[in-house]
């Protein structure tokens, strides 16, 4: 009995310590952005200075649950905002598991359907759980009330009739103070060029998530110059069959002196912003 009490006491102390650490992090006024190592796909978890959170895409499978458990407080069973950039399997494969496991405050999607069964399952779960949902449109701002906000730049029209789901990808900037992270989904070059015409110098960001996992269909040089990031993050699977990231895209980043960070080499990547500057905590869970 005495040994059991000691074990319970140690467990209780560890729980309190964990709660204290996570609470302390949230009180420090920091924005934390995690590019999760989920293999060939995309998943970005964001925790705001006030303790709100947002998940952008869910990777290809249930591995998202493991990766979320590594960066979220164990006692937190809710996510304020979930964004589906577009309904390709490598972006939404893990989202049904997320909707089943967590309470979701708001679900945002571009408004284009896919023929894959995962998309159907997501629609079913959202209806079954009565999750509030919105279509992403240019000009929408998700304001977390703590100085951080996510500004949607694209789409700016009804994308339901688009033939290519990548063309409908949600593009947005996560902002805190004077720091900005550009998140591009799988947007191709034609959408990048469209954004240059719409936003020009306002595209400038400290961090760029390379479109379409570093494919040559995205990250045109003109667009990369407009964003002018200090860091570029490439989310891709190790030795993936698509050859992501492509050599020509890497050459563009290297030519422009941008620091390249890759989940297939480094694992989950963390950035931290205090509203004035942004730095990387490379690398968590390094392989």
C-alpha positions as CSV (number, residue, x, y, z in Angstrom):
1,X,0.0,0.0,0.0
2,X,2.8,2.4,0.9
3,X,4.5,1.8,-2.5
4,X,1.2,2.4,-4.3
5,X,0.7,5.7,-2.4
6,X,4.2,6.8,-3.4
7,X,3.5,5.9,-7.1
8,X,0.3,7.9,-6.9
9,X,2.1,10.9,-5.3
10,X,4.8,10.9,-8.0
11,X,2.2,10.7,-10.7
12,X,0.2,13.6,-9.2
13,X,3.4,15.7,-8.9
14,X,4.2,15.0,-12.6
15,X,0.7,16.0,-13.7
16,X,0.9,19.2,-11.7
17,X,4.4,19.9,-13.2
18,X,3.2,19.3,-16.7
19,X,0.2,21.6,-16.2
20,X,2.5,24.3,-14.8
21,X,4.9,24.1,-17.7
22,X,2.2,24.4,-20.3
23,X,0.5,27.2,-18.5
24,X,3.8,29.0,-18.1
25,X,4.5,28.7,-21.9
26,X,1.1,30.3,-22.6
27,X,1.6,33.2,-20.2
28,X,4.9,34.2,-21.8
29,X,3.1,35.9,-24.7
30,X,4.5,33.6,-27.4
31,X,3.0,32.3,-30.6
32,X,4.0,28.7,-31.3
33,X,3.8,27.1,-34.8
34,X,4.5,23.4,-35.3
35,X,5.0,21.9,-38.7
36,X,4.2,18.3,-37.8
37,X,6.2,15.4,-39.2
38,X,3.3,13.3,-40.5
39,X,5.0,11.9,-43.6
40,X,3.9,12.8,-47.1
41,X,1.4,15.5,-46.4
42,X,0.7,18.6,-44.4
43,X,-0.3,19.4,-40.9
44,X,0.4,22.6,-39.0
45,X,-0.5,23.1,-35.3
46,X,-0.6,26.7,-34.0
47,X,-0.9,27.7,-30.3
48,X,-1.6,31.4,-29.8
49,X,-0.2,33.6,-26.9
50,X,-3.6,33.4,-25.2
51,X,-3.8,29.6,-25.3
52,X,-6.1,29.3,-28.3
53,X,-5.2,26.8,-31.0
54,X,-5.7,26.0,-34.6
55,X,-4.9,23.0,-36.8
56,X,-4.3,23.5,-40.5
57,X,-4.7,20.1,-42.3
58,X,-4.4,16.7,-40.7
59,X,-1.9,14.8,-42.8
60,X,-2.6,11.4,-44.5
61,X,-3.5,9.2,-41.5
62,X,-4.2,8.7,-37.8
63,X,-0.5,9.5,-37.1
64,X,-1.8,13.1,-36.6
65,X,-3.1,12.0,-33.2
66,X,0.3,10.9,-32.1
67,X,1.9,14.1,-33.4
68,X,-0.7,16.3,-31.7
69,X,-0.1,14.5,-28.4
70,X,3.5,15.5,-28.6
71,X,2.8,19.2,-28.9
72,X,-0.5,19.7,-27.0
73,X,-1.1,19.6,-23.3
74,X,-2.3,16.1,-22.5
75,X,-5.3,17.5,-20.7
76,X,-6.5,19.6,-23.7
77,X,-9.2,17.8,-25.6
78,X,-10.4,20.7,-27.8
79,X,-9.1,22.6,-30.8
80,X,-10.6,26.0,-31.4
81,X,-10.3,26.0,-35.2
82,X,-9.6,23.3,-37.8
83,X,-8.8,24.4,-41.4
84,X,-9.0,22.0,-44.3
85,X,-7.0,23.7,-47.0
86,X,-8.4,21.4,-49.7
87,X,-9.8,17.8,-49.7
88,X,-6.8,15.8,-50.9
89,X,-6.1,12.7,-48.9
90,X,-2.6,13.7,-47.8
91,X,-4.1,16.8,-46.2
92,X,-7.4,15.4,-44.7
93,X,-6.6,11.7,-44.1
94,X,-6.1,12.3,-40.4
95,X,-8.9,14.8,-39.9
96,X,-11.8,12.3,-39.2
97,X,-9.7,11.0,-36.3
98,X,-9.2,14.5,-35.0
99,X,-12.9,15.2,-35.2
100,X,-13.7,12.0,-33.3
101,X,-11.1,12.6,-30.6
102,X,-11.3,16.4,-30.0
103,X,-14.0,19.0,-29.5
104,X,-13.8,21.4,-32.5
105,X,-15.0,25.0,-32.2
106,X,-15.0,25.9,-35.9
107,X,-14.3,24.0,-39.1
108,X,-13.2,26.0,-42.2
109,X,-12.9,24.6,-45.7
110,X,-12.7,26.1,-49.2
111,X,-16.0,24.6,-50.6
112,X,-14.7,22.1,-53.1
113,X,-15.6,18.4,-52.8
114,X,-13.4,15.4,-53.6
115,X,-14.3,11.9,-54.8
116,X,-12.3,10.3,-52.0
117,X,-14.3,8.6,-49.1
118,X,-12.4,10.6,-46.5
119,X,-14.1,13.8,-47.7
120,X,-17.5,12.1,-47.3
121,X,-16.5,10.9,-43.8
122,X,-15.6,14.5,-42.8
123,X,-18.9,15.8,-44.0
124,X,-20.7,13.1,-42.0
125,X,-18.8,13.7,-38.8
126,X,-19.3,17.5,-39.0
127,X,-23.0,17.0,-39.4
128,X,-23.2,14.3,-36.7
129,X,-21.2,16.4,-34.1
130,X,-22.9,19.6,-35.2
131,X,-19.5,21.3,-35.7
132,X,-19.9,25.0,-36.8
133,X,-18.5,25.3,-40.3
134,X,-17.6,28.2,-42.7
135,X,-16.4,28.5,-46.2
136,X,-13.1,30.3,-46.4
137,X,-13.2,33.5,-48.4
138,X,-10.7,36.3,-48.9
139,X,-11.0,39.0,-46.3
140,X,-12.0,36.7,-43.5
141,X,-9.9,37.2,-40.3
142,X,-9.8,34.6,-37.5
143,X,-9.0,36.9,-34.5
144,X,-7.9,35.0,-31.4
145,X,-8.2,38.1,-29.2
146,X,-4.6,38.0,-28.0
147,X,-2.9,40.0,-30.7
148,X,-2.7,37.0,-33.1
149,X,-4.9,36.5,-36.1
150,X,-5.1,34.4,-39.3
151,X,-5.9,36.3,-42.5
152,X,-7.4,34.4,-45.4
153,X,-6.1,35.6,-48.8
154,X,-7.6,33.0,-51.0
155,X,-10.0,31.7,-52.3
156,X,-11.9,34.8,-53.2
157,X,-14.7,33.1,-55.2
158,X,-16.9,30.0,-55.3
159,X,-14.5,27.1,-56.0
160,X,-17.0,24.3,-56.1
161,X,-16.8,23.9,-59.8
162,X,-13.0,23.8,-60.0
163,X,-11.6,20.7,-61.6
164,X,-8.3,20.8,-59.7
165,X,-8.6,20.7,-55.9
166,X,-5.1,22.3,-55.6
167,X,-6.4,25.5,-57.3
168,X,-8.9,25.8,-54.5
169,X,-6.4,25.6,-51.6
170,X,-6.8,28.0,-48.8
171,X,-3.9,30.5,-48.5
172,X,-3.5,32.6,-45.4
173,X,-1.1,34.5,-43.2
174,X,-0.7,33.8,-39.5
175,X,0.2,37.1,-37.9
176,X,1.4,38.2,-34.4
177,X,2.8,41.7,-33.9
178,X,5.2,42.3,-36.8
179,X,5.8,38.6,-37.5
180,X,4.1,36.7,-40.3
181,X,3.9,33.1,-41.4
182,X,2.6,32.3,-45.0
183,X,0.7,29.1,-45.3
184,X,-0.1,28.1,-48.9
185,X,-1.6,24.6,-49.0
186,X,-0.9,23.1,-52.4
187,X,-1.5,26.3,-54.4
188,X,0.1,26.1,-57.8
189,X,2.0,28.9,-59.6
190,X,-1.0,30.4,-61.3
191,X,-2.6,31.1,-57.9
192,X,0.7,32.4,-56.6
193,X,0.9,34.9,-59.5
194,X,-2.7,35.8,-58.9
195,X,-1.9,36.7,-55.3
196,X,1.1,38.8,-56.4
197,X,-1.3,40.8,-58.5
198,X,-3.7,41.1,-55.6
199,X,-1.4,41.7,-52.7
200,X,2.1,42.5,-54.0
201,X,4.4,43.7,-51.1
202,X,1.8,42.6,-48.5
203,X,2.8,39.0,-49.1
204,X,6.1,39.5,-47.3
205,X,6.4,37.0,-44.5
206,X,9.1,35.7,-42.2
207,X,8.3,32.1,-42.8
208,X,6.9,30.4,-46.0
209,X,5.5,26.9,-46.0
210,X,6.4,25.8,-49.5
211,X,3.4,25.0,-51.7
212,X,2.6,21.4,-52.6
213,X,5.5,19.9,-50.5
214,X,8.2,21.5,-52.6
215,X,6.8,20.4,-56.0
216,X,7.9,22.2,-59.1
217,X,4.2,23.1,-59.7
218,X,4.5,25.7,-56.8
219,X,7.1,28.1,-55.3
220,X,7.7,30.2,-58.5
221,X,10.6,32.5,-58.2
222,X,8.5,35.6,-58.6
223,X,6.3,34.5,-55.7
224,X,9.1,33.5,-53.4
225,X,10.7,36.9,-54.0
226,X,7.5,38.6,-53.1
227,X,7.1,36.7,-49.9
228,X,10.9,37.1,-49.2
229,X,11.0,34.8,-46.2
230,X,13.9,34.1,-43.9
231,X,12.9,30.5,-43.6
232,X,11.0,28.1,-45.9
233,X,9.5,24.9,-44.5
234,X,9.0,21.9,-46.7
235,X,6.6,19.3,-45.4
236,X,7.3,16.0,-47.2
237,X,7.7,12.3,-46.5
238,X,11.1,10.7,-46.4
239,X,12.0,9.1,-49.8
240,X,8.5,9.9,-51.1
241,X,7.6,8.5,-54.5
242,X,6.8,12.0,-55.9
243,X,10.4,13.2,-55.6
244,X,9.4,16.1,-53.3
245,X,11.0,18.5,-52.9
246,X,12.2,19.0,-56.5
247,X,15.7,20.2,-57.2
248,X,14.6,23.2,-59.2
249,X,12.6,24.5,-56.3
250,X,15.4,24.0,-53.9
251,X,17.7,25.9,-56.2
252,X,15.3,28.9,-56.1
253,X,15.4,29.0,-52.3
254,X,19.2,28.5,-52.3
255,X,19.7,31.3,-54.9
256,X,17.6,33.7,-52.8
257,X,19.5,32.8,-49.6
258,X,16.5,31.4,-47.8
259,X,17.1,28.8,-45.0
260,X,15.5,25.5,-45.9
261,X,14.0,23.3,-43.2
262,X,12.5,20.0,-44.1
263,X,10.3,17.6,-42.1
264,X,11.6,14.6,-44.0
265,X,15.0,15.3,-42.6
266,X,14.5,17.2,-39.3
267,X,11.1,15.8,-38.0
268,X,8.6,18.2,-36.4
269,X,9.7,21.8,-36.7
270,X,8.8,24.5,-34.2
271,X,8.8,28.3,-34.6
272,X,8.3,30.8,-31.8
273,X,7.3,34.4,-32.2
274,X,7.2,37.1,-29.4
275,X,5.5,39.5,-31.8
276,X,8.8,41.2,-32.7
277,X,10.9,38.4,-34.0
278,X,10.6,34.8,-34.9
279,X,13.0,32.0,-34.3
280,X,13.1,28.3,-35.0
281,X,13.4,25.6,-32.3
282,X,14.7,23.1,-34.7
283,X,14.4,20.4,-34.0
284,X,11.9,18.5,-32.0
285,X,11.7,14.7,-32.2
286,X,14.6,14.7,-34.6
287,X,15.0,11.4,-36.5
